[in-house]
Amino acid sequence: MNGLKLKELVTQLIERGLDAGVTKPAPPPQSGPYPIPIAREADGTVTPFLSNAQLRAMLDEEDVAQYQKLKAQEAGQ
């Protein structure tokens, strides 16, 4: 510090920053859909990819089967 007062130091730093100009920020990394992971079994076989609609249909089928099983149990009692 060359014996500058704080005010003079701050002024110099601000002037340096203004002289340097404004730089454009770096563009954000390209965000897109992530690649679908490939699930592999221990033996190396690949698990097939299912869409959200297919997964939802499978879950709905399981729910209906469970509901029908409960209804059958109630009717048998």
FENKAJO-V466448 format. One record per backbone hydrogen bond with DSSP energy under -0.5 kcal/mol. CO is the residue of the C=O (numbers start at 0). NH is the residue of the N-H. E is the energy in kcal/mol with one decimal. If there is no record, write none. Layout:
((CO/NH/E) (CO/NH/E))
This chain:
((0/2/-1.0) (4/8/-2.4) (5/9/-2.7) (6/10/-2.2) (7/11/-2.4) (8/12/-2.5) (9/13/-2.5) (10/14/-2.5) (11/15/-2.6) (12/16/-2.1) (13/17/-2.5) (14/18/-2.7) (15/19/-1.8) (16/20/-0.6) (17/20/-0.7) (20/22/-0.6) (29/31/-0.6) (36/38/-0.7) (37/39/-0.5) (38/46/-2.9) (40/43/-1.7) (44/40/-3.1) (50/54/-2.4) (51/55/-2.7) (52/56/-2.3) (53/57/-2.1) (54/58/-2.3) (55/59/-2.5) (56/60/-2.4) (57/61/-2.1) (58/62/-2.4) (59/63/-2.6) (60/64/-2.5) (61/65/-2.4) (62/66/-2.5) (63/67/-2.7) (64/68/-2.1) (65/69/-2.2) (66/70/-2.4) (67/71/-2.3) (68/72/-2.0) (69/73/-2.3) (70/74/-2.2) (71/75/-1.7) (72/76/-0.8) (73/76/-0.5))
